[in-house]
């Protein structure tokens, strides 16, 4: 009897549940890993995303071989053909796969016609299982992340004394919103040079007829658990002490600021969320770091990341198609080519994504998603772009983050109000407006910033729906104060922008 373990591309952890299920009988097990060209051609994935995943997979296969796992690595057109052949050749009597994080892949597994039984092993890459999240959510009037986060802090005894938070409050977010003023002295990120395995993948991606979106060089991401641990250590030592105050700031030429750059490694399985949380917590105790910085970071992992995954497993199957505002404008071409927009904030953010497949959370939320929301872009087109463009993107990541948080297309299941803002926010939290041809204070005239006229047009178009969002009532009153001629021009500019 030979047990087969299929290790998926985002399950690259030696302690993952499928491998652990046969640990005591490792000599009777065989492992397969598969690169599917067909799978990655479903979207125009950023080329660095392809390099990261495939290089990390190949490195992980080598690491498994070094500890005496029997590993077969296939580079194929699809998943099923090499999988079926491997099962027959190796006499596999049972195939085990750890529960996929992404719903479409889980559904794909149910369609496989395999010559042996398939066993799905519960996923252990997250702190909360789907069942535990459903139990938490059951019977609640709302599913606010703050309450989930507090529950997580208590469950794992993170920065608490008994049942009370250290510092007397659960959330220090108000201390972490400073605009960028003066010289910030940001720490340099930790990058790596491609080794022979990574270089081979880069060559394959260049010549294999895959997506042509995004720069493939320089590729500087880590591709092994050891490198991921180095990035974690670098963040704890050099970035975490001053992470909090400016985590929402955006500065030209500063692509990483104090941000951890850990999400790609967490989402591949190279790091486990609890070890990341414990490392930050221990640094607080050992080095007396500012609590607002440590709590703010832990909230992103223990709170936001776990919450978004839990919601993804909880929402109905039609969630990806939600479109509460009935927005249907197509995605502008400049999302795929930053040089096609004169809006400097969008150009800077999109150009950065082209170069490194990364932008931090405020660039994603308050530049890219904010524009998509107020300009009325199709939520599905926007989510597809986010999924394709970002190094840390997966279905479970982007569905709730984009459809729910960024675009409010779920009607408020996730967020308490739409994250819509004019150029005033961008001008406050970045230096982008200084080098832009548009005026951040003008909402009419030839120099009017599109963020301004789109923002007010958005409020005007959806006033009836937004009135029921309690936190929007004060802002909507400003529409009543606007001269009719000005509002008419705003409407006209918004319409003509889509139909030049």
Protein Blocks (a to p, Z undefined) as FASTA:
>chain_A
ZZdddddfklccfkbmklmmmmmmmmmgccdddddfklmmmpccdfklmmmmmmmmmmmm
mmmmmnopacdddddfblklmmmmmmmmnopabdcddddfblklmmmmmmpccfbdcddd
ddfkbfbdfklmmmmmgopabfcfklmmmmmmmmnopaiehjacehhiablklmmmccce
hjekpacdddddddfklmmmmmmmmmnopafehjfbdcfbdfbfklmmmmmmmmmmmmmm
mmmmmmmbccehianlmanklmmmmmnopacfklmmmmmmmmmmmnopafklmmmmmmmm
mmmmmmmmmmmmmmcfklmmgcfkopabdcdfklmomklpcblklmmmmmmmmmnopacf
klmmmmmmmmmmmnopafklmmmmmmmmpmkbcfklmmmmmmmmmnopnoommmmbdcdd
dfklmmmmpcklmmpcbdfkbcgdjklcfklmmmmmmmmmmmmmmmmmmklmmmmmmmmm
pcfklmmmmmmmmmmmmmZZ
